[in-house]
Amino acid sequence: MKKKWLFANWKMNGSLLANQALLESLMAAAPLDARASMVICPSFVYLPQVAQLTKNTAMGLGAQNVSEHGQGAYTGECSASMLKDVGVQFAIIGHSERRAYQNEENALLAAKVDAAVKNGLTAVLCVGETLEERDSGKMQAVLIAQIDAVLAGKTYSADQLVIAYEPRWAIGTGVSATSEMIQAAHVFLREHIATHDTSLAERISILYGGSVKASNAAGIFALADVDGGLIGGASLDAAEFSAIYKALLNPAG
Ligand code: PEP
């Protein structure tokens, strides 16, 4: 049985007051259930605050990025061991906004996954194609390159690595991929992971991200190869995010 996950990517949003209010509303609206884990990923500066507020709860804590380096003269960066030190368990790596705005490429992201896992974090690797890549028939080649960079010569367990399929054109646009597109991409990813490691392919969780809302979540989570979601915009609204969590628990309705 693969694990089910719901990640809240708060991106560069929040404040001490707003974070506390959002978490309190969320905890009241969506009591956590052992069948699906919820992980909150705030901006770096708020990780200690969210660690404190979620301390005696089942909510997990994730960072939105991690350095590939261990320590030293890397101004503005944050290492995996520092994240671990303040209670972080997960690191989102290769989010499309970082690929697009920080020009993060596959080789660098592979080094980040390695650094995260070596320090006991679970890496949440985001993969996905642009609209242009999809339209020109390059989607599979793009996904292969994104996965191969991370898995070539490495062995990770399903506790160390989670994949989030996030078509770039569906992130923050309000336009989600169709069920057919999502299911096909997830099957393709799992089959491709199996070319590296059949045991990992059987166990690894593959999440979908891209304009998931309360209104479309149940349909997406009912898909056979979708093991949860990475949610951006809708995770900033407690009612919306708790409804998405409930849809993950009961995708059939
Ligand atoms: C994301 O940030 O990973 C994401 C999927 O954003 P949104 O849900 O807003 O599309």
Residues whose N, C-alpha, C, O or C-beta is under 5 A from the ligand:
A	BS01	PEP	N9 A170 I171 G172 T173 G209 G210 S211 V212 L230 I231 G232 G233 A234
